[in-house]
Amino acid sequence: MNTYSFGTGMATNQNNVHPGSDVSLEYNPKNVAFIGDYLPRQCGIATFTSDLYKSYDSFIPDANALVVSVNDATEGYDYPSEVRYDFYQHDQEAYKKAAEFLNAKSVDVVCLQHEYGIFGGPAGSYILTLLRNLTMPIVTTFHTILKTPDKDQLVVLKTIADLSSRVICMSEKGRDFLINIYEIPEEKIDLIAHGIPDMPFVDPHFYKDKFGMEGKQTLLTFGLLSPNKGIENVIKALPRIVEQHPNVVYMVLGATHPHLIKHEGEAYRDSLKKLANDLGVRENIRFYNQFVELDDLREYLGSADIYITPYLNPAQITSGTLSYAFGCGKAVVSTPYWHAEELLADGRGVLVPFGDSDAIATEISRLLTDEPVRHAMRKKGYLMGREMIWEHVIKMYGRSFARARQERMSIVGSQAPYTMGAHSSSVYKLPTIRLDHLFRLTDSTGIVQHARHHLPFYEEGYCTDDNARALILALTLQSIGITDSRLAQVADTYCAFLNHAYADDHRRFKNFMSYDRRWLEEFGSDDSTGRAIWSLGCCIGRALDLNSISWAMNLFEKVLPSISEMSSPRSWAFALLGIYEYQKRFNDDRLAKTIQRRLLDKLVFRYTETATEEWPWFENTLSYDNALLAHVMIRSGEERLVAMGLKSLRWLVDLQTAQQGHFQPIGSNGFYTKGQPRAYFDQQPLEAQSTLSACLAAFEVTGEEEWHRTAIRIFTWFTGLNDLGLPLYDQQTGGCRDGLHIDRVNQNQGAESTLSYLLALSELYYVQKQRATLKSATATSSTLVNA
């Protein structure tokens, strides 16, 4: 084998992730959970998991990783703080509980470190209980990949691979086994090197005085001590080596494997010491019976002239100790187990036959004698090892995690293709309107803007935007016949909030208020004032009591003139919706007509400056609440503007329709600028409601049934007909989740998302009521004519 490279194909910018496309080179999930055993447990996998976690935490900006550790003892270990959860490996029920913990933590990706021996059940099968109960994508690193697995081992590894979105191996041979023995699709496998610390290329003499090795030629083997390591064969080679190089010292670093200690104590170590005594080389060997931390390991490695892995079994797909020594620039002599064969090819190290002490003696003596060859070998290994340092390896893991999230989304999304039948809108049964969460979020001040899960998050207070939306919702619900007495009460609360939000000095509305009722700004954004005008217009056009109408009229007249001075097209559009509602009651008000004309002209100018045949839109960027701009043109009543609005809305709807036929709104994580890739996530309920509302306006103006069918189709985005096939509406709470991420829904149920869902549903009910009224009137007319 001539090359040894690590990597995986990636692609474009995070914001441009499309279902079925590759993922960003730059994008790394933040909330990652690593599952394996963990330090201070003495185990190679524990060391790897610890290094992996610490490197991810160090090299991924704003990482919020955690560890779930499996114990080999019921009492567990005194873990560091990153281990948030641990469980006993032989308690199968505990695996399910661990999955529940991770699901509750809303983890982005789980990264499993798999080794058969650290999990309970036949061939470690208990881990399947955990994996089957997870709701997030899984990336599994296989540390042991057997060439001749038994039936249980084969089934367990294949099942883990099936449950994983991506799998990682550390060698070409491992990848070959996964493809040809375990039948894992090649495109699912990422080849990523075993990570190593970033050590300088140093002269071994720099560290030798640390261990009293000045003037010595040092050999090193490190790792947990056990008979399969073959250390006795190096000791048998020492007499020949010492004969040529009397100042050689063989350093054997590592505690005896804990499982060996349990059953045999230090019998193996004692046998090695006896062998050294019998061969007369006891003074040329030093045992360091300790499990070393990374800082100490750097010094031991730094002091070595030659590193030796004399393992007895070829079936070792990965060796962490070999990776460390090789990548740190050590000359290596090794038996030809699988990982060593691959890593030490092309002169990057020396291979000797298994159990051949004479060959070990010959090669070590040669390297100790021939310094140019030894240093050339060191340099080859060190240069290749630059690809194996943790900073580089972690980037590869981050890419694999990102692909896992995106591929999990594609798999789930492919299960939800949906195209509405030609007449389905007339038979589609709308869900029942539930106001539980609306009332939960509303207190005596107004509606709280954010939630953590379904609970109001008081710390972030209130905003005019949401209270304006809530007032529009309350008025819409009353217009379709919802008679809940609490609705009138909360409508007054929303009115009172808006009343208090008005800043008379600026003829605008303040927006953000803290939970202790302090305004956080002198006045708010253009959009918040626009939304407030919209809600006031609704109050004037729809309210039945004179008090509410008079109150709204007073504020409406004060603030309306200021909207023309604002620069946001959306603030103009919100105000236009308010004017349209206002005109339902006062159609001939000249002030409203004058401002209406002015705002429509502004939008027309924006359209003519920007629109092309390929981009028939009002701006060069599609951002938020996009359909609002087409909506107000459609409702203008002017033929030219209606045509403009319908054309732009058709384009927007087509753009936001997935190949499977479901609604796919522009993502808020980057939006869509003309000529640039669009963002597909995070998808927001606001976009669904805005687009649905515009489609219903088009249906009202044109009478074309297709617009109503489109509105129904968009509504089903809330109930699960979306890229992930996951509902945003929570039937248990009556709330709506805050958005659709690349692989999951945002579990928080804040005001904007819940109001968007309820507004969309209430508008559909309003149209349904209008259609029923029209049908009844038509039937009555027909009866009279026939009579």
BELDA-V453077 format. One record per run of one state. SS is the DSSP state (H for helix, E for strand, - for the rest). FROM is the first residue (numbers start at 1). LEN is the number of residues. If there is no record, write none. Layout:
BEGIN
[[SS	FROM	LEN] [SS	FROM	LEN]]
END
This chain:
BEGIN
[[-	1	6] [E	7	1] [-	8	3] [E	11	1] [-	12	2] [H	14	3] [-	17	7] [E	24	1] [-	25	7] [E	32	5] [-	37	7] [H	44	16] [-	60	6] [E	66	6] [-	72	11] [E	83	6] [-	89	3] [H	92	13] [-	105	4] [E	109	6] [-	115	1] [H	116	3] [-	119	3] [H	122	3] [-	125	2] [H	127	6] [-	133	4] [E	137	6] [-	143	8] [H	151	13] [-	164	2] [E	166	4] [-	170	2] [H	172	9] [-	181	5] [H	186	3] [E	189	3] [-	192	4] [E	196	1] [-	197	8] [H	205	7] [-	212	5] [E	217	6] [-	223	2] [E	225	1] [-	226	1] [H	227	3] [-	230	1] [H	231	14] [-	245	3] [E	248	6] [-	254	2] [E	256	1] [-	257	1] [H	258	7] [-	265	2] [H	267	13] [-	280	2] [H	282	3] [E	285	4] [-	289	5] [H	294	10] [-	304	2] [E	306	4] [-	310	10] [H	320	8] [-	328	3] [E	331	5] [-	336	2] [H	338	6] [-	344	6] [E	350	3] [-	353	4] [H	357	13] [-	370	1] [H	371	15] [-	386	3] [E	389	1] [H	390	27] [-	417	7] [H	424	3] [-	427	9] [H	436	6] [E	442	1] [-	443	4] [E	447	2] [-	449	2] [E	451	2] [-	453	2] [E	455	2] [-	457	1] [H	458	3] [-	461	1] [E	462	2] [H	464	16] [-	480	5] [H	485	17] [E	502	2] [-	504	4] [E	508	2] [-	510	2] [E	512	2] [-	514	5] [E	519	1] [-	520	6] [H	526	17] [-	543	3] [H	546	20] [-	566	3] [H	569	14] [-	583	7] [H	590	21] [-	611	10] [E	621	2] [-	623	4] [H	627	8] [-	635	4] [H	639	17] [-	656	1] [E	657	1] [-	658	5] [E	663	1] [-	664	8] [E	672	2] [-	674	9] [E	683	1] [-	684	1] [H	685	18] [-	703	2] [H	705	15] [-	720	9] [E	729	1] [-	730	6] [E	736	1] [-	737	2] [E	739	2] [-	741	4] [E	745	2] [-	747	4] [H	751	36] [-	787	1]]
END
